[in-house]
Amino acid sequence: MSASGKPLIAVLDYGIGNLRSAEKALQHVGADARLTADAGLVRDADAVVLPGVGAFGACMDAFRAAGLETVTRDAVASGRPFLGICVGMQMLFSRSEEDPHAVGLGIIPGTVRWIPPGVKRPQMQWNRLALRLAADPIFTGLPAEDTWMYFVHSLHGVPDDPSVVAATTEYGAALNVVFRSGNVVATQFHPEKSAHDGLRLLENFTRIAAGALA
């Protein structure tokens, strides 16, 4: 907990995309969120967020160049709440069809695959979630059948263990878009761009970081 009495959330900064939008949204819902590449601050944080926009391979290269891999793995191993957003979600997987030569973090074992053919790629729209793990605290206050989030993506995660899929959405097929693996939650959509429902999810994450929601 920071000196302000708010949960300290480290938003990992590796210099690609508008990473500050996640920081600002978390601040809006009550976190002391800080965009940082400082390993000490990440170690001191109550929770950690890995956002991302862009291509899988380029993001992995920038992430490793920023020296964030070890401190990220340590944060996950510590049991602290950890949230991956959009390409940050994809980076938690082992590999991606977008760049078969790039190596992901493998924190969620599996492959990021292209959205099946027959629909426009990328999906750029609001879409409704089907909550498979509706009792997960990250979904507190969100309706199981009427939660809407904003998507910009051409790929989705296919984990080796299907039980970690916490929510799907329909776009030509059922796409996996929220994952829960231990203390790690990851979303394909952008909660910081998803109005009321997205801010509620980030508020839930902040409350989990503060120990007020379990």
Sequence and secondary structure as in RCSB ss.txt:
>XXXX:A:sequence
MSASGKPLIAVLDYGIGNLRSAEKALQHVGADARLTADAGLVRDADAVVLPGVGAFGACMDAFRAAGLETVTRDA
VASGRPFLGICVGMQMLFSRSEEDPHAVGLGIIPGTVRWIPPGVKRPQMQWNRLALRLAADPIFTGLPAEDTWMY
FVHSLHGVPDDPSVVAATTEYGAALNVVFRSGNVVATQFHPEKSAHDGLRLLENFTRIAAGALA
>XXXX:A:secstr
  TTSS EEEEE  SSS THHHHHHHHHTT EEEEE  HHHHHH SEEEE   S HHHHHHHHHHTT HHHHHHH
HHTT  EEEETHHHHHTEEEETT TT     SEEEEEEE  TTS SSEEEEEEEEESSTTSGGGTT  TT EEEE
EEESEEEEESSGGGEEEEEESSSEEEEEEEETTEEEESS GGGSHHHHHHHHHHHHHHHTTS  
